Amino acid sequence: MNVIRGFATTLKHVLKEPITLQYPEEVRPFQERFKGRHHLRRYDNGLEKCIGCSLCAAACPADAIWVEAAENTDEARYSPGERYAKTYEINMLRCIFCGYCEDACPTQAIELGHEHQLSFTDRRDSIFTKDMLIDRVPEDGEDTPQTVEPGEFNRAIPDMPAPK
């Protein structure tokens, strides 16, 4: 009797359509709120949004972010602020993708995207550097560092207050 019930259960499931996706050929769409790989954003003129304040590193519960700031000059300007992130690293093995870094950033420089395919063959490959995280320069923008006239760096940034 138990054998017949077992076969009945098996036949019931054999006749149903499978729900397994053949990954990577078929990819299930993600929800809009999904948090994946990090991105460092730029302004339209090419300047980096990150001002090197390290609030993202302070907010990270996993201690996965390391930021080293440096001073901007008029000859070499990377961001509209006084400082920029000279070194920006995220250890993806430690990151828990909570989004606290994104919430803590005052300039919305760090955002979590939708990329989810993160695999590493070496522990060193899991540390994403600034070059790996930063967005490409927009078509109308210039790459950093930029040379600007003294006091003119914030004209192209719409929400940047004028100097007093």
C-alpha positions in Angstrom: 0.0 0.0 0.0 2.8 2.4 0.8 4.5 1.7 -2.5 1.3 2.6 -4.4 1.1 6.0 -2.5 4.7 6.7 -3.3 4.2 6.0 -7.0 1.0 8.2 -6.9 3.0 11.1 -5.4 5.7 10.7 -8.0 3.3 10.5 -10.9 1.5 13.6 -9.6 4.7 15.6 -9.7 5.9 14.2 -13.0 2.8 15.5 -14.8 3.3 19.1 -13.6 5.3 21.6 -15.5 8.8 22.0 -14.0 9.6 25.3 -12.2 13.4 25.0 -12.5 15.1 27.7 -14.5 18.1 26.7 -16.7 20.5 29.2 -15.3 22.5 31.0 -16.8 20.4 30.8 -20.1 17.3 31.8 -18.2 17.5 34.4 -15.5 14.7 35.2 -13.1 14.0 39.0 -13.0 14.9 40.6 -9.7 12.8 42.9 -7.6 13.5 46.6 -7.9 14.7 46.7 -4.2 17.4 44.0 -4.8 20.8 45.1 -3.6 23.7 43.9 -5.7 27.2 45.1 -6.7 28.2 48.6 -5.6 28.8 51.5 -8.0 30.5 54.8 -7.4 28.6 57.5 -9.3 29.8 60.6 -11.2 28.3 64.0 -12.0 27.4 64.8 -15.6 30.6 66.8 -16.0 32.7 63.8 -15.0 33.6 64.7 -11.5 33.3 62.0 -8.9 30.4 62.3 -6.4 32.5 60.8 -3.6 34.0 63.4 -1.4 36.1 61.0 0.8 34.1 61.6 4.0 34.2 57.9 5.0 30.6 57.9 6.3 30.0 54.8 4.3 32.8 53.0 6.0 31.6 54.2 9.4 28.1 52.9 8.7 29.2 49.5 7.4 28.4 46.9 10.0 30.7 44.3 8.4 33.7 46.7 8.2 34.0 45.9 4.5 34.7 49.5 3.2 38.0 51.3 3.4 38.3 54.9 2.2 41.5 57.0 2.2 40.8 60.7 1.4 43.1 63.3 -0.2 42.9 67.0 -0.8 41.6 68.4 -4.1 43.6 71.2 -5.8 42.6 73.4 -8.7 45.3 71.7 -10.9 43.9 68.2 -10.1 40.2 68.2 -9.1 38.5 64.8 -8.7 35.3 65.9 -6.8 33.5 69.2 -6.1 34.4 69.1 -2.4 37.6 69.9 -0.6 38.5 66.2 -0.6 38.1 63.1 -2.7 38.5 59.4 -2.2 42.1 58.7 -3.2 41.6 55.0 -2.3 38.1 53.3 -2.1 38.0 49.6 -1.5 35.1 47.2 -0.7 35.8 43.7 0.4 33.0 41.7 -1.2 33.6 38.7 1.0 32.8 40.7 4.0 29.9 42.8 2.5 26.4 41.7 3.6 24.7 44.0 1.0 22.7 45.8 3.7 22.7 49.1 1.9 23.8 51.2 5.0 26.6 52.7 2.9 24.1 53.9 0.4 21.9 55.4 3.1 24.9 57.1 4.9 26.4 58.8 1.8 25.6 62.6 1.8 26.2 62.9 -2.0 24.6 59.7 -3.2 28.0 58.6 -4.5 27.7 54.9 -3.6 24.7 52.9 -4.9 24.0 49.2 -4.9 23.1 48.0 -8.4 21.4 44.9 -9.6 24.5 42.8 -10.6 24.5 39.6 -8.7 27.2 37.4 -10.4 30.1 37.9 -8.1 32.5 34.9 -8.0 36.1 34.9 -7.1 38.9 32.3 -7.6 41.3 34.2 -5.3 40.7 36.2 -2.1 42.5 39.2 -3.6 39.9 39.3 -6.5 37.1 39.9 -3.9 38.5 43.4 -3.0 36.9 45.8 -5.4 39.0 48.9 -5.9 37.9 52.4 -7.0 38.7 51.7 -10.6 36.4 48.7 -10.6 33.5 50.5 -8.9 33.5 53.9 -10.5 31.1 54.6 -13.4 32.4 55.5 -16.8 32.7 59.2 -17.7 29.5 60.6 -19.3 29.7 61.5 -22.9 29.6 65.3 -22.2 32.0 65.0 -19.3 35.8 64.9 -18.8 37.8 62.3 -17.0 39.3 63.1 -13.6 41.5 64.8 -12.6 40.3 68.0 -14.1 42.0 71.4 -14.1 39.7 74.3 -13.1 40.0 78.0 -12.4 40.1 78.8 -8.7 36.6 79.0 -7.2 35.0 77.8 -10.5 34.7 74.0 -9.7 31.1 74.1 -8.5 29.4 75.8 -11.4 28.7 72.5 -13.2 27.2 70.9 -10.1 23.6 72.0 -9.8 23.0 71.3 -6.1 26.4 72.6 -5.0 26.2 75.8 -3.0 28.2 78.8 -4.1 31.2 79.7 -2.0 30.8 82.5 0.5 
